[in-house]
Amino acid sequence: MSVYSIDDSDDDLRVVKLCYTYAELSSRKDQGPPLTRSDRSRLHSLEQLLCGDPLRRRRRHRRISTFVPATLGQGADRQQGTVTNVSCGGMFVVTGAPLTVGARVDVRLGAPGETRYVFPCVVQRLGYDGRAQGLGLVVDGTPARVSAWEADLSSN
């Protein structure tokens, strides 16, 4: 059994930040405003790092194992969960949230007092990740980055 440490948590949040940056730049590339040369270079580098799963050849984005606490929101309803894997196209969240396939949900990632990332998602499947029941989610829209100050205000 592996031991989960604070350093692991920081690494997992770095993965979330990379996925956020990829999704934000991809959305800007598709919808505008135009990307700068620097942004195009960053997007290209992130595509090289995060896209494709050479072992399965069926995924557009590479899955990365994580252990990130999450809050799933549907309107005023909030449920806790844990993201056990993430990609630039979606994530698997271990949770007991009673959601159905096709439901829209906002997934908030990040610790209180820190910058949080909000990913708009749609439930694609109800499933089991080998350890626990959860939700297979697809990112559906441009994610947002919320400063620690704004995140703390919105949680009150």
ZAVEXMI-530000 format. One line per 8 residues: number of its first residue (from 1); for each residue x, z, y of C-alpha. Coordinates in pm, whole numbers, plus 32768, in hexadecimal, padded with zeros to 4 digits. Layout:
N
NUM	X:Z:Y ~ ...;
***
This chain:
156
1	8000:8000:8000 ~ 808E:7FA1:8154 ~ 8090:808E:8279 ~ 7FEA:8017:83B9 ~ 80A6:807C:84F2 ~ 807C:805B:866A ~ 8181:7F45:8666 ~ 80A4:7E83:8572;
9	7F7D:7EB2:865E ~ 8047:7E26:8780 ~ 80A7:7CF8:86AD ~ 7F3C:7CBF:864A ~ 7ED1:7CC5:87B7 ~ 7FE5:7BCB:8807 ~ 7F4B:7AE2:8704 ~ 7DF8:7B0F:87AD;
17	7E98:7ABD:88FE ~ 7F32:797E:886F ~ 7DDF:7914:87E4 ~ 7D3B:7961:8933 ~ 7E40:7893:89EF ~ 7E17:776F:88FC ~ 7C9B:7772:891C ~ 7CA6:7792:8A98;
25	7D9E:7672:8AC0 ~ 7CE1:7598:89C5 ~ 7B9E:75D2:8A81 ~ 7C41:7578:8BCD ~ 7CD8:7440:8B2F ~ 7B7D:73D1:8ABB ~ 7AAC:7443:8BE4 ~ 7B9E:7459:8D0B;
33	7C3E:74A6:8DF0 ~ 7D69:73D3:8D84 ~ 7E89:7488:8CDF ~ 7FD5:74A4:8D91 ~ 810E:7425:8CE4 ~ 8168:758E:8C8E ~ 800D:75CE:8BF9 ~ 801F:748C:8B2C;
41	816E:74FE:8AA5 ~ 80E5:7659:8A4E ~ 7FB6:75BD:89A2 ~ 8095:74D5:88D8 ~ 8172:75FB:886B ~ 8041:76CA:8808 ~ 7FB5:75A4:8740 ~ 80FE:758E:8681;
49	80F5:7703:8639 ~ 7F84:773E:85F2 ~ 7EE5:75FD:8577 ~ 7EC1:7591:8410 ~ 7EDF:7655:82D1 ~ 7FE6:75A0:8201 ~ 7F8E:7664:80C6 ~ 7E1C:760F:80C2;
57	7E12:74CE:818D ~ 7CA3:7509:81D5 ~ 7CB7:75DB:830E ~ 7CE8:755B:846C ~ 7D89:76A2:84D8 ~ 7E75:7789:841E ~ 7DE8:78DE:83BC ~ 7EB2:7A12:8415;
65	7E73:7B66:8376 ~ 7E2A:7C74:8474 ~ 7D95:7DCE:8497 ~ 7CF5:7DD7:85F0 ~ 7BD2:7EBA:8650 ~ 7AB3:7DF1:86E0 ~ 7964:7E23:8788 ~ 7857:7D24:8737;
73	774B:7CFB:883D ~ 75F8:7C56:8838 ~ 7555:7CA0:8986 ~ 7556:7E1B:89B1 ~ 758F:7E5B:883C ~ 76F5:7EB4:87D9 ~ 7790:7ED9:8680 ~ 78F2:7F3B:8620;
81	79C7:7E70:8532 ~ 7B28:7E0E:84D7 ~ 7BB6:7CAE:84EB ~ 7C78:7C7B:83A7 ~ 7CE1:7B15:83E9 ~ 7CDB:7A36:8517 ~ 7D1D:78CB:8568 ~ 7CF0:77FD:86A2;
89	7BA2:778B:8618 ~ 7B0C:78CF:859A ~ 7B36:7A1F:84F4 ~ 7ABC:7AFE:83DD ~ 7A2F:7C4D:844F ~ 79F5:7D68:835A ~ 78B4:7E0C:83D3 ~ 7764:7E8B:8366;
97	76BC:7DD8:8489 ~ 7570:7D46:8415 ~ 75A0:7BE5:8499 ~ 7527:7A9E:8405 ~ 75CE:794B:83E2 ~ 75A9:788F:8529 ~ 7596:79C9:8600 ~ 7660:79C8:8743;
105	7742:7AF2:8782 ~ 7854:7B50:8879 ~ 7987:7BEA:87D6 ~ 7A54:7CD3:88B3 ~ 7BB8:7D18:8846 ~ 7CAD:7E0C:88E5 ~ 7CD4:7F7F:8911 ~ 7C26:8047:8A24;
113	7CFA:8050:8B5E ~ 7DA0:7F03:8B0B ~ 7D4E:7D97:8B47 ~ 7C3E:7D25:8A5B ~ 7BEB:7BCF:89D5 ~ 7A82:7B60:89A8 ~ 7A41:7A43:88B4 ~ 78E5:79A2:88AC;
121	789B:7963:873C ~ 7792:78EF:8648 ~ 7766:798A:84EF ~ 77C4:787A:83F7 ~ 77B4:7946:82B8 ~ 7775:7A9E:822C ~ 788C:7AEB:813E ~ 798C:7BC1:8097;
129	7AFE:7BB5:80EF ~ 7B77:7C4A:7FA7 ~ 7B56:7DAD:802C ~ 7A11:7DCF:80EC ~ 78D3:7D24:8165 ~ 78DA:7C77:82B2 ~ 7897:7B45:8384 ~ 7948:79F8:8395;
137	7935:7997:8504 ~ 797F:784F:85B6 ~ 79F0:7858:8720 ~ 78E5:779E:87E7 ~ 794B:7780:8951 ~ 7A60:77E7:8A3A ~ 7ADF:794A:8A07 ~ 7B0D:7A37:8B2C;
145	7C1C:7B2C:8B85 ~ 7B9C:7C6E:8C22 ~ 7C8B:7D55:8CDC ~ 7CA6:7EC0:8C71 ~ 7BF2:7F2D:8DAD ~ 7ACC:7E3F:8D78 ~ 7ABC:7E94:8C05 ~ 7AA8:8009:8C52;
153	7992:7FCF:8D52 ~ 78C5:7EFA:8C62 ~ 78DA:7FFB:8B49 ~ 7834:810A:8C1F;
***
